Amino acid sequence: MAFQSKNIFINLPVQDLNKSISFFKELGFEFNQQFSDETTASMIISENIFVLIMVEERFKGFSKKEVTDTTTSAEAILCLSAENREQVDQLVNKALASGGKPYSEPQDHGFMYGWGFQDVDGHIWEVVYMDENALNQE
């Protein structure tokens, strides 16, 4: 059997922890206080997916590599699934209204619809809805 993980923990460095927490709360995300402190906040994406946003100095303690300058480079694209096209638009519009920046224009591929934004630290987030019924018809 191939390796399968029960949980996913994504670690992201941020400039200002409180600013990042406020941004993601505006988008509707909640935080687990049990795994948060003055340097790290545990954002809940779903039952088994978490993003640990941490101040850069704390993040540097986990890696020997330099922290990516998100104004000029991308270290990853984090993609979230949405329940429908409207949810894609709602989340991206909230992100833009809460201090995020555009990353991509909406992309409509018929069976799949997505749109992207950058958070307040320049991390790239995509929100995608995939119509599984349309996929099964092909």
N, C-alpha and C positions, 0 to 999 in steps of 0.2 A: 504494500500500500504506500502511496506517495505521502510525503510529509504534509500534514494539515495542522494549522494553528487555530486554536480556539479563539484567541483574541489578537487584535492588532493595536499596537501602541506606536503612534507616530510622534516623533520629537521634533519640535520646531523652535529655533531661536527667535527671540523678539527683542526689540529695543526697549519698549516700555510695557511691562506686564499688565499694568492696570488699564492702559489704553487698549491693548489687545483683548483683554477680558471684556471690556465695555463693548468693543466692536462686535465680538462674537455673541454676546448677550443680546445685542440689537438684532442679530440674525435669528435669534430664538434658541441658541444652544445653551445648555446647562453645564454646570461644573460640579465635579465631585470634590467636596471640601476635604475629604479624608486623605486625598492624594495631592493636596495643594498646600503651598506655603508662600512665603514672601518672594520666592524666586521661581516658582513653578505653579501652573494651574492645569488641572486635569479636565479637559473639555470632553464631554460625552457626545460622540457622533451617533452611536447606537449601542445596543446591549453589549456588543463585543468589539467596538471600535472606539478608540480614545486618541485624542491629540494632546500631548503634553507640551504646552507652550511654556518656554522658560527663558529667563533673561540670558543674554549671550554668555556672560561669565559662567553661569551654571552649565549651559549647553557645552561650552568648551571643555568642561570636565569630563565629558563623555566621548570626545573625539580629539585625535591628534591633528586633524586637518583644520584648515582655516574655515571660518564661517563664511558662507557664500554671501557676496554682496548682491542682494536681490534687485538693486537698481540696474545692474548690468548683466547678471547671470541668473539662471534658473537651476535650482537643485533638484526639483521634482515638480510634477503637476499632480495635485490632489484632486481626485474626481469623486464627486458624490452623486448617487443616484437619486432621482426625483420620482414622485408618484405620477406626475403628469406634466405637460408643457407649462401650465399655469404656475406650478410650483417652481419650475426652473426660473421663470421670469420673476416671480415674487422674491426668491432668495437673492438673485443677482441684483435686482432693483434695491432691495434692502441693503445689500453690501455697498452699493454705489452711494446710497443716501447716507450711510453710516461712516463714510470716510474711505471706503475702498476705491480702487481705480479700475477702469475697464481693462480687460486683458484681450478679449476677443469679441467679435460681433456674434450675434446669435447664428447658429448653424442648423439648418433644417435639411435633413437627409431623408425625409419621409418617415421611415421607421424609427429614426433617432433624431432627437432635438437637443441641442446643448448650447451653453453660453458660459463664458468665463469672466472671472474678476481677480484682482489682486487684493489681498488683505492689507491692513495698515502697515505691515512690514514687507510688502512686496511678494509674499508667497502666492503662487498661482493656484487658484481653485477653479475647477470646472464643475458645472452642474448639468447632468444629462438625464433625459427621459428616453427610455427605449420601449417602443410599443412591441411587446412580445407577440401579440396576435399577428402583427404585420410580418414579423420574422418567421412565424410558423407557416405563413402562406407561400413563402418563397421556395 
